[in-house]
Amino acid sequence: MTEPLPCPRCGGALSSALYGPCPACRTDLRARSVRQSELLEVAAYEPRMNVVPNQVATKD
């Protein structure tokens, strides 16, 4: 038997085996955390000029 625990978010009584938000608070938190996806423009990769070629490859 589980003893009633208070919901950490709203303070309402919750009888559950694990401590956490009540089902109403859980659905509200899930609804608030949904975010629409968006496309991001990323610049093309350009190598830096300070990169030195391998000395063995440039050896004559």
C-alpha positions in Angstrom: 0.0 0.0 0.0 1.3 3.4 -0.9 0.9 6.4 1.3 -0.4 9.6 -0.2 2.4 12.0 -1.2 2.0 15.7 -2.1 2.5 16.7 -5.8 5.7 18.7 -5.9 4.2 21.1 -8.4 0.6 21.8 -7.4 0.6 20.3 -3.8 -2.4 18.1 -4.4 -2.6 14.6 -2.9 -1.1 11.8 -5.0 -1.1 8.1 -4.2 1.7 6.6 -6.2 4.6 4.3 -5.6 7.1 6.9 -6.9 7.4 10.6 -6.0 6.7 13.0 -8.8 4.1 15.3 -10.4 0.5 14.2 -10.5 -0.9 13.1 -13.9 -2.6 16.5 -14.5 0.7 18.3 -13.9 2.6 15.8 -16.1 0.3 16.4 -19.1 0.6 20.2 -18.5 4.4 19.9 -18.4 4.5 17.8 -21.6 2.2 20.3 -23.4 4.4 23.3 -22.4 7.7 21.6 -23.5 6.6 20.9 -27.1 8.5 23.0 -29.5 8.0 23.4 -33.2 11.0 22.3 -35.4 12.7 24.9 -37.5 15.3 24.8 -40.3 18.6 26.5 -39.6 20.9 27.9 -42.2 24.5 26.7 -41.6 27.4 28.3 -43.4 29.6 26.0 -45.5 32.8 24.7 -43.9 35.9 26.6 -45.0 39.2 25.3 -43.7 41.4 27.8 -41.7 44.4 29.3 -43.2 46.6 28.5 -40.2 46.5 24.7 -41.0 50.0 23.6 -42.0 50.4 20.7 -44.4 52.1 17.5 -43.3 56.0 17.9 -43.6 56.3 14.3 -45.0 53.9 15.1 -47.8 55.7 18.3 -48.8 59.2 16.7 -48.7 61.0 16.6 -52.1 
